[in-house]
Amino acid sequence: MTSSDTVYCPACGTAVRTYRNPLLTVDVIIDLGRRGIVLIERKNPPFGWALPGGFVDYGESLETAVRREALEETGLRLKHLRQFRAYSEPARDPRHHTVSVVFTAAGVGEPRAADDARSLAVFAAGSLPAVLAFDHGRILGDYFASIVKTGRVC
């Protein structure tokens, strides 16, 4: 054990090894039909355009977390929610190692930026921003490729 891996019990002084685990997140590709997909411009670092999403709270299911994050950031409720894929590349988030379970859904309501979103926009497949935060460019590339392959949007 190294000192960075060890904490000491305050009651008895015994060395206890600590473990670093990836943090669990969710992201959602919200499809508004012919209008396109919803992206938010992040208010906090790392800045840039991103899929709505965030961290899963302890005791919260993935589905509850993604619905909460979508509502908080976009004002949209989700229908036809489906798990798409999981992304776990250790460097996908410059702040720490995260694993994201990505969902697809149709949005219900009128989108508006809120919470961690500086702004919000709806983009067609061919007009995405040049720079996307995290690995969201890869995720959206996989998503649009799956639509071509399966013919199914969400």
C-alpha positions as CSV (number, residue, x, y, z in Angstrom):
1,M,0.0,0.0,0.0
2,T,1.1,3.5,-0.6
3,S,0.1,6.5,1.5
4,S,-2.3,7.7,-1.1
5,D,-4.2,4.3,-0.9
6,T,-4.4,4.3,2.8
7,V,-6.6,5.9,5.4
8,Y,-6.5,5.2,9.1
9,C,-9.5,4.3,11.3
10,P,-10.0,7.3,13.7
11,A,-11.1,4.9,16.5
12,C,-8.3,2.3,16.4
13,G,-5.7,3.6,14.0
14,T,-5.8,0.5,11.8
15,A,-4.7,1.1,8.2
16,V,-7.6,0.6,5.7
17,R,-7.0,0.4,2.0
18,T,-9.2,2.7,-0.1
19,Y,-10.4,1.9,-3.7
20,R,-10.9,4.3,-6.5
21,N,-13.8,3.3,-8.7
22,P,-15.2,5.0,-11.8
23,L,-18.1,7.3,-11.3
24,L,-21.5,6.4,-12.9
25,T,-23.2,8.9,-15.2
26,V,-26.0,8.9,-17.7
27,D,-26.5,10.8,-20.9
28,V,-29.5,11.0,-23.2
29,I,-30.0,11.6,-26.9
30,I,-33.3,13.4,-27.0
31,D,-34.9,13.2,-30.4
32,L,-37.4,15.9,-31.4
33,G,-38.3,14.3,-34.7
34,R,-37.8,16.4,-37.8
35,R,-36.4,19.2,-35.6
36,G,-33.3,17.2,-34.6
37,I,-31.6,16.3,-31.3
38,V,-31.2,18.4,-28.2
39,L,-27.8,19.5,-27.1
40,I,-26.9,21.8,-24.2
41,E,-24.1,24.3,-23.9
42,R,-22.4,23.6,-20.6
43,K,-22.3,26.3,-18.0
44,N,-19.5,24.6,-16.0
45,P,-16.2,23.1,-17.0
46,P,-15.5,21.3,-19.2
47,F,-17.3,23.8,-21.4
48,G,-18.8,23.0,-24.8
49,W,-21.9,21.5,-26.3
50,A,-23.0,18.2,-24.8
51,L,-25.8,15.7,-24.5
52,P,-28.0,16.3,-21.4
53,G,-26.9,14.1,-18.5
54,G,-25.1,13.9,-15.3
55,F,-24.2,11.8,-12.3
56,V,-26.3,9.1,-10.9
57,D,-27.2,9.7,-7.2
58,Y,-26.8,7.0,-4.7
59,G,-30.1,4.9,-4.4
60,E,-31.2,6.2,-7.9
61,S,-31.9,3.9,-10.9
62,L,-30.3,4.8,-14.2
63,E,-33.7,5.5,-15.6
64,T,-34.7,7.8,-12.8
65,A,-31.3,9.6,-13.1
66,V,-31.6,10.2,-16.8
67,R,-35.2,11.5,-16.5
68,R,-34.2,13.8,-13.7
69,E,-31.2,15.2,-15.6
70,A,-33.1,15.7,-18.8
71,L,-35.9,17.6,-17.0
72,E,-33.4,19.7,-14.9
73,E,-31.3,20.7,-17.9
74,T,-33.8,20.9,-20.8
75,G,-37.3,21.1,-19.3
76,L,-38.3,18.0,-21.3
77,R,-40.0,14.9,-20.2
78,L,-38.9,11.7,-21.9
79,K,-40.9,9.0,-23.6
80,H,-39.8,5.8,-25.4
81,L,-36.7,5.7,-23.1
82,R,-34.2,3.0,-24.2
83,Q,-30.7,2.1,-23.2
84,F,-28.4,2.7,-26.2
85,R,-24.8,1.9,-25.2
86,A,-22.3,2.3,-22.3
87,Y,-19.1,4.3,-22.7
88,S,-16.2,3.7,-20.3
89,E,-12.9,5.0,-21.8
90,P,-11.0,6.3,-18.8
91,A,-10.1,9.6,-20.4
92,R,-13.7,10.3,-21.7
93,D,-14.1,13.0,-18.9
94,P,-11.1,15.2,-18.2
95,R,-12.2,15.5,-14.5
96,H,-12.2,11.8,-13.5
97,H,-12.9,8.3,-14.8
98,T,-16.6,8.0,-15.5
99,V,-18.8,5.3,-17.1
100,S,-21.8,6.7,-18.9
101,V,-24.9,4.7,-19.8
102,V,-26.4,6.5,-22.8
103,F,-30.1,6.4,-23.5
104,T,-32.3,7.5,-26.4
105,A,-35.7,9.0,-26.0
106,A,-38.3,11.3,-27.6
107,G,-38.7,14.6,-25.9
108,V,-42.1,15.9,-24.6
109,G,-42.6,19.6,-24.1
110,E,-40.8,22.7,-25.3
111,P,-37.0,22.6,-24.7
112,R,-35.4,25.3,-22.6
113,A,-32.0,25.6,-21.0
114,A,-31.9,25.3,-17.2
115,D,-29.7,24.1,-14.3
116,D,-26.2,23.3,-15.7
117,A,-27.1,24.4,-19.2
118,R,-25.9,27.9,-20.3
119,S,-28.0,27.5,-23.5
120,L,-29.8,24.8,-25.5
121,A,-30.2,24.2,-29.2
122,V,-31.7,21.6,-31.5
123,F,-29.4,20.3,-34.2
124,A,-30.0,18.2,-37.3
125,A,-27.6,15.3,-37.9
126,G,-25.6,17.2,-40.5
127,S,-25.3,20.4,-38.5
128,L,-23.8,19.4,-35.1
129,P,-21.4,21.8,-33.4
130,A,-17.8,21.3,-34.5
131,V,-16.6,20.7,-30.9
132,L,-18.5,18.6,-28.4
133,A,-17.6,18.0,-24.8
134,F,-16.4,14.6,-23.5
135,D,-16.8,11.8,-26.0
136,H,-20.2,13.0,-27.2
137,G,-19.0,13.3,-30.8
138,R,-18.3,9.6,-30.8
139,I,-21.6,8.8,-29.1
140,L,-23.5,10.8,-31.6
141,G,-21.5,9.2,-34.5
142,D,-22.5,5.7,-33.1
143,Y,-26.1,6.8,-32.8
144,F,-26.5,8.2,-36.3
145,A,-24.7,5.1,-37.7
146,S,-27.2,2.9,-35.8
147,I,-30.1,4.8,-37.3
148,V,-28.8,4.1,-40.8
149,K,-28.2,0.4,-40.0
150,T,-31.5,-0.3,-38.2
151,G,-33.8,2.4,-39.5
152,R,-35.0,3.1,-36.0
153,V,-34.6,6.4,-34.3
154,C,-35.5,5.6,-30.6
